[in-house]
């Protein structure tokens, strides 16, 4: 069974979708660790509800990104993590984590990359006037949302509400992330 870690910073809806898929047996995997950079985030509560170990930390308590990433790597190694899934983790992954887990970290992003990288991708797309939105899952490398694309799914939207786009996108994200993880671990 593949050991997965999920990194989140907020609500944890993709975290919930992945954990539920593991619990149902849809994925031959176990979520062995949740990493959250905001101790008060709902993702931490979700981890507790499922009995999953959670490393919730405040980056300000560390002298540098390298310091907290070194602690994360130690915890990943302790759990024999094979795949790291970023699911709304709002920090740029640094060299320490990339050196240890490069090629085994994936991310989900609310745009059809390479368009609209970084934070506020949906708002950027709306401002630009796009009519086709989408979700991308990609490998994480040293560039911002620039790693090799693994999967994408598009949807039409002809409105002006970021909330609506996020709502539509979340439904797609939950299914696409589980499908993509399944494909990766079955290889």
C-alpha positions in Angstrom: 0.0 0.0 0.0 1.4 3.4 -1.1 2.0 5.9 1.8 0.8 9.4 0.9 1.2 12.7 2.6 -1.1 15.6 2.0 -0.1 19.2 2.5 -2.9 21.7 3.0 -3.3 25.3 4.3 -7.1 25.8 4.5 -10.4 24.0 4.3 -9.0 20.6 3.1 -11.7 19.6 0.7 -9.3 17.9 -1.7 -7.7 16.3 1.4 -11.1 15.0 2.3 -11.7 13.6 -1.2 -8.3 11.8 -1.2 -8.8 10.4 2.3 -12.3 9.2 1.5 -11.1 7.4 -1.6 -8.4 5.6 0.4 -11.0 4.6 3.1 -13.4 3.3 0.4 -10.6 1.3 -1.2 -10.7 3.3 -4.4 -7.0 4.0 -4.0 -4.4 1.3 -3.0 -2.9 3.9 -0.6 -3.0 5.2 2.9 -2.8 8.8 3.9 -0.1 8.5 6.6 0.5 12.2 7.3 -1.1 15.6 6.9 1.1 18.6 6.9 -0.5 22.0 7.5 1.2 25.4 7.8 -1.8 26.9 9.6 -2.6 25.2 12.9 -6.1 26.6 13.0 -7.0 25.5 9.5 -10.0 23.1 9.0 -7.5 20.7 7.3 -6.2 20.0 10.8 -9.7 19.2 12.1 -10.2 16.9 9.1 -7.0 15.0 9.9 -8.2 14.5 13.5 -11.6 13.3 12.4 -10.0 10.6 10.3 -7.4 9.7 12.9 -4.5 10.7 10.7 -1.3 12.1 12.2 -1.0 15.8 11.4 2.1 18.0 11.6 0.6 21.5 12.0 3.2 24.2 12.3 3.7 27.9 12.1 6.5 28.9 9.7 7.2 32.0 11.9 8.4 29.7 14.7 11.4 28.6 12.5 14.4 30.6 11.5 14.1 29.7 7.8 12.2 27.8 5.2 15.0 25.3 5.2 14.5 24.6 8.9 10.8 23.8 8.8 11.3 21.9 5.5 14.0 19.8 7.2 11.5 18.9 9.9 8.9 18.0 7.3 11.4 15.8 5.4 12.2 14.0 8.7 8.5 13.3 9.3 7.9 12.2 5.7 10.9 9.8 6.0 9.6 8.5 9.3 6.3 7.5 7.6 8.0 6.1 4.5 6.1 8.5 2.3 6.1 7.7 -1.4 3.9 10.4 -2.8 3.3 14.0 -1.5 0.1 15.6 -2.7 -0.2 19.4 -2.3 -3.9 20.2 -1.8 -4.3 23.9 -1.3 -0.9 24.3 0.4 -0.2 27.9 -0.1 3.6 27.9 0.3 6.2 27.6 -2.4 8.1 24.3 -1.9 11.8 25.0 -1.3 15.1 23.3 -2.1 15.2 21.2 1.1 11.9 19.4 0.3 12.6 19.3 -3.5 16.0 17.6 -2.9 14.5 14.9 -0.7 11.2 14.4 -2.6 11.6 15.8 -6.1 9.7 13.8 -8.7 7.3 12.6 -5.9 5.5 15.9 -5.2 2.3 16.8 -7.1 0.1 19.8 -6.9 -3.4 20.8 -8.0 -3.9 24.2 -9.5 -7.2 26.0 -10.5 -6.2 26.9 -14.0 -5.2 25.3 -17.3 -1.5 25.8 -16.8 0.7 27.3 -18.1 -1.9 30.1 -18.0 -2.6 31.9 -14.7 0.1 30.7 -12.4 0.3 31.5 -8.7 -2.3 32.7 -6.3 -5.6 34.1 -7.5 -5.6 32.2 -10.7 -9.4 32.2 -11.1 -9.5 35.9 -10.5 -6.7 36.4 -13.1 -8.6 34.3 -15.6 -11.9 36.2 -15.0 -10.1 39.6 -15.4 -8.6 38.4 -18.7 -12.1 37.3 -19.9 -11.5 33.6 -20.5 -14.5 31.4 -21.2 -12.8 28.0 -20.6 -11.5 27.4 -17.2 -9.8 24.3 -15.8 -7.9 22.3 -13.3 -4.3 21.1 -13.7 -2.3 18.5 -11.7 1.4 18.8 -12.2 4.7 17.7 -10.7 6.3 20.3 -8.4 9.7 21.7 -9.4 11.6 24.8 -8.6 9.4 27.0 -10.8 6.0 28.5 -9.7 3.3 26.1 -11.0 5.7 25.2 -13.8 6.4 21.5 -13.3 5.5 18.8 -15.9 1.7 18.6 -16.4 0.2 15.2 -15.4 -3.6 15.8 -16.0 -6.0 18.6 -16.9 -9.7 19.0 -17.2 -11.5 22.0 -18.7 -14.9 23.5 -18.2 -16.9 26.3 -19.8 -18.0 29.2 -17.8 -19.5 32.5 -19.1 -20.0 34.5 -16.0 -18.1 36.8 -13.7 -18.2 35.1 -10.2 -15.0 33.7 -8.8 -17.0 31.9 -6.2 -19.0 30.1 -8.9 -15.9 29.1 -10.8 -14.3 27.8 -7.6 -17.5 25.9 -6.8 -17.5 24.2 -10.2 -13.8 23.7 -10.1 -13.8 22.0 -6.7 -16.2 19.3 -7.9 -13.9 18.6 -10.8 -10.7 18.8 -8.6 -11.9 16.1 -6.2 -12.5 13.5 -8.9 -9.5 14.5 -11.0 -7.1 14.4 -8.1 -8.2 10.9 -7.0 -8.1 9.6 -10.6 -4.6 11.0 -11.1 -3.3 9.6 -7.9 -4.7 6.2 -8.8 -3.0 6.3 -12.2 0.3 7.3 -10.6 0.4 4.6 -7.9 -0.7 1.9 -10.3 2.2 2.6 -12.6 
